[in-house]
Amino acid sequence: MLLSHLITDIKHSLSSPMSVSDLASEYSKILNNLSWSQDQLALFLAVLPEFELLKNAGEESLVKLVAGEASLDTALANLLKETQKPLPTDKLIQQLKEFNTSGPQLLAIAKRHPNMNVIGGRAILWK
């Protein structure tokens, strides 16, 4: 359970590549609970298909989401960030039609996402 939360949280925070040390610092409490080091976090992310480690000579590795892995969660988050206002689920469904989603599915994503609020059971707002 702890690992799935870690993966979900990292996915939500990776709008652009981020250094392993920044991720380790941001999620230090979870890493301490797992008794993991920064290197163990890097190794774990490297074996997951949705992440890629970019290694530059002499520089720290960067973690990024793999291109083409745009998920409904990410697409919804990007859409809400752009609008900066509550959007009704029916409008979101139209704008996310390539995902063939539903209102209840969008509301479920919003309820578990740390930066989304459900308003009146019909609209979603980015915090």
FENHUHU-V913436 format. One record per residue. N is the residue number from 1. RES is the residue in one letter. PSI is psi as a letter, one per 30 degrees, with the letter a starting at -180 (* if undefined). OMEGA is omega in whole degrees, -180 to 180 (NA if undefined). Layout:
<<N/RES/PSI/OMEGA> <N/RES/PSI/OMEGA>>
This chain:
<<1/M/e/-180> <2/L/e/-180> <3/L/e/180> <4/S/e/176> <5/H/e/179> <6/L/e/-179> <7/I/e/-180> <8/T/e/-180> <9/D/e/179> <10/I/e/178> <11/K/e/-178> <12/H/f/-177> <13/S/f/-176> <14/L/i/175> <15/S/f/173> <16/S/l/-179> <17/P/k/-176> <18/M/k/-180> <19/S/l/179> <20/V/e/-179> <21/S/e/177> <22/D/e/177> <23/L/e/180> <24/A/e/178> <25/S/e/-179> <26/E/e/-177> <27/Y/h/-176> <28/S/e/-179> <29/K/e/179> <30/I/e/-180> <31/L/e/177> <32/N/e/178> <33/N/e/178> <34/L/f/-174> <35/S/h/-179> <36/W/k/173> <37/S/l/176> <38/Q/e/179> <39/D/e/178> <40/Q/e/175> <41/L/e/180> <42/A/e/179> <43/L/e/179> <44/F/e/-179> <45/L/e/-179> <46/A/f/-178> <47/V/f/178> <48/L/k/-175> <49/P/f/-177> <50/E/f/179> <51/F/l/175> <52/E/k/175> <53/L/k/178> <54/L/j/-178> <55/K/k/176> <56/N/k/-178> <57/A/k/176> <58/G/f/-180> <59/E/l/179> <60/E/k/179> <61/S/k/175> <62/L/k/177> <63/V/k/176> <64/K/l/174> <65/L/k/-180> <66/V/k/178> <67/A/k/-180> <68/G/f/179> <69/E/g/180> <70/A/j/-179> <71/S/l/176> <72/L/e/179> <73/D/e/-178> <74/T/e/180> <75/A/e/178> <76/L/e/179> <77/A/e/-180> <78/N/e/180> <79/L/e/180> <80/L/e/177> <81/K/e/-178> <82/E/e/-174> <83/T/e/-179> <84/Q/h/175> <85/K/l/179> <86/P/k/177> <87/L/k/177> <88/P/k/-176> <89/T/e/180> <90/D/e/177> <91/K/e/178> <92/L/e/179> <93/I/e/179> <94/Q/e/-177> <95/Q/f/180> <96/L/h/-173> <97/K/f/179> <98/E/f/179> <99/F/f/180> <100/N/h/-174> <101/T/l/179> <102/S/l/178> <103/G/e/179> <104/P/e/178> <105/Q/e/179> <106/L/e/179> <107/L/e/178> <108/A/e/177> <109/I/e/-178> <110/A/e/-179> <111/K/e/-179> <112/R/f/180> <113/H/k/-176> <114/P/f/-176> <115/N/g/179> <116/M/k/176> <117/N/k/173> <118/V/k/-178> <119/I/j/176> <120/G/g/179> <121/G/g/-177> <122/R/f/-178> <123/A/l/-179> <124/I/k/-180> <125/L/k/173> <126/W/k/-179> <127/K/*/NA>>
